[in-house]
Amino acid sequence: MSLSELAAELDARDPLARKRAEFDVDPELSYLDGNSLGAPPRAVAPRLAEVVGRAWARRLIRSWDEGWWEAPERVGGRIAPLVGAAPGQVVVGDSTSVNLFKALVAAVRLRPGRHEILLDGGTFPTDGYIADGAAGLTGHTVRRVPVDELAAAVSERTAAVVVNHVDFVSGRLHDMAAVTAAAHASGALAVWDLCHSVGALPVRLDELGADFAVGCTYKFLNGGPGSPAFLYVASKWLESFDQPLAGWAGHRDPFAMSADYAGGRGIRKARTGTPDILSMLALDAALDVWDDVTIDEVRAKGLALGDFFLRCLDELLPDARVLTPREHRRGNQIALSWPDAGTVMAGLIDRGVIGDFRPPDTLRFGLAPLYTRYHDVLRAATELRTLT
Ligand SMILES: *Cc1c(COP(=O)(O)O)cnc(C)c1O
């Protein structure tokens, strides 16, 4: 069977093929960048029109009492099952960067007397900048350590470890169970960045005892450009955590307008200021696509798409340098090290295959199982061959 016959058969047999119709994706494109910006679910535009035209225009200020004020916890509650969290531990708002700042400072405050933060050596840059900034304020030092060496590096000096669940360049999936257990064995807390795993693969925060987690919603959750991020605080810390951006939205009684801060109950305390309602309700609408699909089904297709992409590369471009693990210790992306990758990606985009380029030499292809077809993956490999 040729690769194109195989792609056609895999698409025909794909149990998630029906979901593609729920997205507004240009049929001319093979969009393989859902790990940077997810495609819009069709439900989003009419929902936003309703939020603006009815809730904002007609109900005006009254809408804050008709669901807006509670939206951060309510939408967080919809994300919770995707990250293995029982209700009441996830809130939506602000960016991943801001939430990481909150989580990391809260974590180190729970471990007084320990002066070191261990950071995933391959982290997405913002986590490093935020860790350095937080450490400067709290008097900690940040030590960057490859994830494989974290378990050996963590000690009684370590307050917290900060790890990306999936490496944003290679797509490698890190072992949340092992890293969390190693941190805990030395009395440190584990802070996870789930940007490339939420919506791509099952995450088991509660089961593995993770302490804090953050993640963005505009990648595999398709919330839209700049849609607000989420913050998870494990139930064991909900009483005691003390976050550094305590603002009025997290107050126990915000409309009392008290001069003194008193944190609200539970995850409410993680909030800072007025929620970004338009973006948050766009995300809320985008989450409807999960109503009739499980993260396990999405994971199965994500791995199958990746396996098929690797097979296409092996047949069409046997010299390709694949950075992503071939075994299933990866997220939903395939990354290649490629000469002159920036120019090559520009050429692919000209030909309707949209992936992305990460300096100095990486081509990244994101696989979004809710709308990516096997045909798209084959086309990426085929076009890549014509360009080389
Ligand atoms: C995309 C991404 C971010 C983005 O952070 P923002 O504050 O939302 O811009 C952070 N961390 C990781 C690992 C990412 O992949």
The ligand as an SDF file (V2000), in Angstrom:
LIG
                    3D

 15 15  0  0  0  0  0  0  0  0999 V2000
    3.4840   28.5340   25.2550 C   0  0  0  0  0  0  0  0  0  0  0  0
    4.2060   28.3470   26.5510 C   0  0  0  0  0  0  0  0  0  0  0  0
    4.1930   29.3450   27.5400 C   0  0  0  0  0  0  0  0  0  0  0  0
    3.5100   30.6430   27.2650 C   0  0  0  0  0  0  0  0  0  0  0  0
    3.4320   31.4980   28.3470 O   0  0  0  0  0  0  0  0  0  0  0  0
    2.4730   32.7680   28.2540 P   0  0  0  0  0  0  0  0  0  0  0  0
    2.6830   33.4880   29.5180 O   0  0  0  0  0  0  0  0  0  0  0  0
    1.0760   32.2540   28.0560 O   0  0  0  0  0  0  0  0  0  0  0  0
    2.8730   33.5740   27.0640 O   0  0  0  0  0  0  0  0  0  0  0  0
    4.8000   29.0720   28.7500 C   0  0  0  0  0  0  0  0  0  0  0  0
    5.4140   27.8800   28.9840 N   0  0  0  0  0  0  0  0  0  0  0  0
    5.4740   26.9200   28.0380 C   0  0  0  0  0  0  0  0  0  0  0  0
    6.1370   25.6090   28.3290 C   0  0  0  0  0  0  0  0  0  0  0  0
    4.8890   27.1340   26.7890 C   0  0  0  0  0  0  0  0  0  0  0  0
    4.9530   26.1820   25.8600 O   0  0  0  0  0  0  0  0  0  0  0  0
  1  2  1  0
  2  3  1  0
  2 14  2  0
  3  4  1  0
  3 10  2  0
  4  5  1  0
  5  6  1  0
  6  7  2  0
  6  8  1  0
  6  9  1  0
 10 11  1  0
 11 12  2  0
 12 13  1  0
 12 14  1  0
 14 15  1  0
M  END
$$$$
